[in-house]
Amino acid sequence: MNALATWAGVVRQFYRHPVAWVALLVSSALLTFGGGAVMFWFHAIVRGEQGPAIADAHHWLLDSSLGFVALTPVLAAIVPLGVWLAGRGGQRAYVGAVATLFTLTTGPGPFLHNIVAGAGTPVARLATALFGHDRQVAARNMHVHDRSPLAEGLLQILVGFPVYLACTWLALQAVRWSVGRARRGSRTRDRLDGAAVAGVVTSRSARLQRSASASRT
């Protein structure tokens, strides 16, 4: 309990910095929507899954949105751990830790997908009513067979790890770029403000000198 309380305090301290929220949201978006696109292709197109009979793009959007909502809180605890490890092992430690833990978290994903958004579920019916019935997808789904949840979970981990590794690295670079750009913009604004202040001071000094010269004459 003490270790859990200590870690909770570390997480709260971490998210006091605005850049931490940027890192979380960028990482979650790239992992769930970017990585989710690759994993959707693998599970729905290559392997075949019992999802709603809607267009593939809509199915990907549905799955990734559900993943974003469900996995962002989990990632909120993973990212601070990655940052802590980065302080000891550098960028590779961060990317490796975040990608590994996120991949393991998604292991039950195919099984949970069939329960939450599989064919015949309320979510699948709602998605079909919202996006419309796709006949080609419905015909493709007719040839889908039940598969072992354990086998699908292992495939999710094996295929997902390199995908999430790449997405985590991209997210890190995106955050570093955005932070660096913000800092450069801040320094530029500081220089402009300094120049403006210097201009005001110079102008006032010139006026005082002219005034002094006029009074002497």
C-alpha positions as CSV (number, residue, x, y, z in Angstrom):
1,M,0.0,0.0,0.0
2,N,2.8,2.4,0.8
3,A,4.5,1.7,-2.6
4,L,1.1,2.3,-4.3
5,A,0.6,5.5,-2.5
6,T,4.1,6.7,-3.3
7,W,3.6,5.9,-7.0
8,A,0.2,7.7,-7.0
9,G,2.0,10.8,-5.6
10,V,4.6,10.5,-8.3
11,V,1.9,10.4,-11.0
12,R,0.1,13.4,-9.5
13,Q,3.3,15.4,-9.4
14,F,4.1,14.4,-13.0
15,Y,0.8,15.7,-14.4
16,R,1.2,19.1,-12.7
17,H,3.3,20.0,-15.8
18,P,1.3,20.9,-18.9
19,V,3.8,19.0,-21.2
20,A,2.9,15.8,-19.4
21,W,-0.7,16.1,-20.6
22,V,0.6,16.8,-24.1
23,A,2.7,13.6,-24.0
24,L,-0.2,11.6,-22.7
25,L,-2.7,12.7,-25.3
26,V,-0.3,12.6,-28.3
27,S,0.9,9.1,-27.2
28,S,-2.6,7.8,-26.7
29,A,-3.8,9.2,-30.1
30,L,-0.9,7.7,-32.0
31,L,-1.1,4.3,-30.2
32,T,-4.9,3.9,-30.4
33,F,-5.6,5.5,-33.8
34,G,-2.3,5.0,-35.6
35,G,-1.4,1.6,-34.1
36,G,-5.1,0.8,-34.1
37,A,-5.2,1.2,-37.8
38,V,-2.5,-1.5,-38.3
39,M,-4.0,-3.8,-35.8
40,F,-7.5,-3.3,-37.3
41,W,-6.1,-4.4,-40.7
42,F,-4.5,-7.4,-39.1
43,H,-7.5,-8.6,-37.1
44,A,-10.4,-7.5,-39.3
45,I,-9.0,-7.8,-42.8
46,V,-6.3,-10.5,-42.6
47,R,-7.7,-12.6,-39.8
48,G,-11.3,-11.7,-39.9
49,E,-13.3,-10.8,-36.7
50,Q,-16.9,-10.8,-35.8
51,G,-17.5,-7.1,-35.9
52,P,-20.4,-4.9,-37.0
53,A,-21.3,-5.0,-40.8
54,I,-20.1,-1.4,-41.4
55,A,-17.4,0.0,-43.7
56,D,-13.9,-0.7,-42.7
57,A,-13.0,3.0,-42.1
58,H,-16.0,3.3,-39.8
59,H,-15.1,0.1,-38.0
60,W,-11.5,1.3,-37.5
61,L,-12.8,4.6,-36.2
62,L,-15.2,2.8,-33.8
63,D,-12.5,0.4,-32.5
64,S,-9.9,3.1,-32.1
65,S,-12.3,5.5,-30.3
66,L,-13.2,2.8,-27.9
67,G,-9.5,2.0,-27.4
68,F,-8.7,5.7,-26.8
69,V,-11.3,6.0,-24.1
70,A,-10.4,2.7,-22.4
71,L,-6.6,2.8,-22.7
72,T,-5.8,6.5,-22.0
73,P,-6.3,6.1,-18.3
74,V,-4.0,3.0,-18.4
75,L,-1.4,4.9,-20.4
76,A,-1.7,7.8,-17.9
77,A,0.1,5.5,-15.4
78,I,2.5,4.0,-17.9
79,V,3.9,7.2,-19.3
80,P,5.3,8.5,-15.9
81,L,7.0,5.2,-15.4
82,G,8.6,5.5,-18.8
83,V,9.8,9.0,-18.0
84,W,11.3,7.7,-14.7
85,L,13.1,4.9,-16.5
86,A,14.3,7.4,-19.2
87,G,16.1,9.2,-16.4
88,R,18.2,6.1,-15.9
89,G,18.3,4.6,-19.4
90,G,17.6,7.4,-21.8
91,Q,15.1,7.5,-24.7
92,R,15.3,3.8,-25.5
93,A,14.3,2.9,-22.0
94,Y,11.2,5.2,-22.3
95,V,10.2,3.8,-25.6
96,G,10.8,0.2,-24.7
97,A,8.9,0.4,-21.3
98,V,5.9,2.3,-22.6
99,A,5.6,0.1,-25.7
100,T,6.0,-3.1,-23.8
101,L,3.5,-2.3,-21.0
102,F,1.0,-0.9,-23.5
103,T,1.3,-4.0,-25.7
104,L,0.7,-6.3,-22.7
105,T,-2.4,-4.2,-21.8
106,T,-3.9,-4.7,-25.2
107,G,-3.4,-8.5,-25.1
108,P,-7.1,-9.2,-24.2
109,G,-8.2,-6.7,-26.8
110,P,-9.6,-9.1,-29.4
111,F,-11.6,-11.0,-26.8
112,L,-12.9,-7.8,-25.3
113,H,-13.7,-6.4,-28.7
114,N,-16.0,-9.3,-29.5
115,I,-17.8,-8.8,-26.1
116,V,-18.2,-5.1,-26.4
117,A,-18.5,-4.4,-30.2
118,G,-18.8,-7.8,-31.7
119,A,-21.7,-8.7,-34.1
120,G,-25.1,-8.6,-32.4
121,T,-24.0,-6.4,-29.4
122,P,-25.7,-3.1,-28.7
123,V,-22.6,-1.2,-29.7
124,A,-22.6,-3.0,-33.1
125,R,-26.3,-2.4,-33.7
126,L,-25.8,1.3,-32.8
127,A,-22.8,1.6,-35.1
128,T,-24.7,0.0,-38.0
129,A,-27.6,2.4,-37.4
130,L,-25.2,5.3,-37.4
131,F,-22.9,4.4,-40.2
132,G,-25.1,2.2,-42.3
133,H,-25.0,-1.5,-43.3
134,D,-22.2,-2.5,-45.6
135,R,-23.1,-5.6,-47.8
136,Q,-19.5,-6.4,-48.7
137,V,-18.4,-6.5,-45.1
138,A,-21.5,-8.5,-44.1
139,A,-20.6,-11.1,-46.8
140,R,-17.0,-11.2,-45.6
141,N,-18.1,-11.7,-42.0
142,M,-20.2,-14.8,-43.0
143,H,-16.9,-16.7,-43.5
144,V,-15.4,-15.7,-40.1
145,H,-15.0,-18.6,-37.7
146,D,-14.6,-18.5,-33.9
147,R,-11.0,-18.6,-32.8
148,S,-9.3,-19.2,-29.5
149,P,-9.2,-16.0,-27.4
150,L,-5.8,-17.1,-26.1
151,A,-4.3,-17.5,-29.6
152,E,-5.8,-14.2,-30.7
153,G,-4.4,-12.5,-27.6
154,L,-0.9,-13.9,-28.2
155,L,-1.1,-12.7,-31.8
156,Q,-2.1,-9.3,-30.6
157,I,1.0,-9.1,-28.5
158,L,3.4,-10.5,-31.1
159,V,2.2,-8.4,-33.9
160,G,1.3,-5.4,-31.8
161,F,4.7,-4.9,-30.1
162,P,6.7,-3.6,-33.1
163,V,3.7,-1.5,-34.1
164,Y,3.4,0.1,-30.7
165,L,7.1,0.4,-30.4
166,A,7.1,2.6,-33.6
167,C,4.1,4.6,-32.5
168,T,5.7,5.3,-29.1
169,W,8.9,6.5,-30.7
170,L,6.9,8.7,-33.1
171,A,4.9,10.1,-30.2
172,L,8.1,10.9,-28.3
173,Q,9.5,12.7,-31.3
174,A,6.3,14.7,-31.8
175,V,6.2,15.8,-28.2
176,R,9.9,16.8,-28.3
177,W,9.4,18.8,-31.5
178,S,6.3,20.6,-30.2
179,V,8.0,21.4,-26.9
180,G,11.1,22.6,-28.7
181,R,9.0,24.8,-31.0
182,A,7.1,26.3,-28.1
183,R,10.4,27.1,-26.3
184,R,11.8,28.7,-29.5
185,G,8.7,30.7,-29.8
186,S,8.9,31.8,-26.2
187,R,12.5,32.9,-26.7
188,T,11.6,34.8,-29.8
189,R,8.8,36.6,-28.0
190,D,11.2,37.4,-25.1
191,R,13.6,38.9,-27.6
192,L,10.9,40.9,-29.3
193,D,9.6,42.1,-25.9
194,G,13.2,43.1,-25.0
195,A,13.6,44.9,-28.2
196,A,10.3,46.8,-27.7
197,V,11.4,47.8,-24.2
198,A,14.8,48.9,-25.4
199,G,13.0,50.9,-28.1
200,V,10.8,52.6,-25.6
201,V,13.7,53.4,-23.3
202,T,15.8,54.8,-26.2
203,S,12.9,56.9,-27.4
204,R,12.3,58.3,-23.9
205,S,16.0,59.0,-23.4
206,A,16.1,60.9,-26.7
207,R,13.2,63.0,-25.8
208,L,14.7,63.8,-22.4
209,Q,18.0,64.8,-24.1
210,R,16.1,67.1,-26.6
211,S,14.2,68.6,-23.7
212,A,17.3,69.3,-21.7
213,S,19.0,70.9,-24.8
214,A,16.0,73.1,-25.4
215,S,15.9,74.3,-21.8
216,R,19.6,75.2,-21.9
217,T,19.1,77.3,-25.0
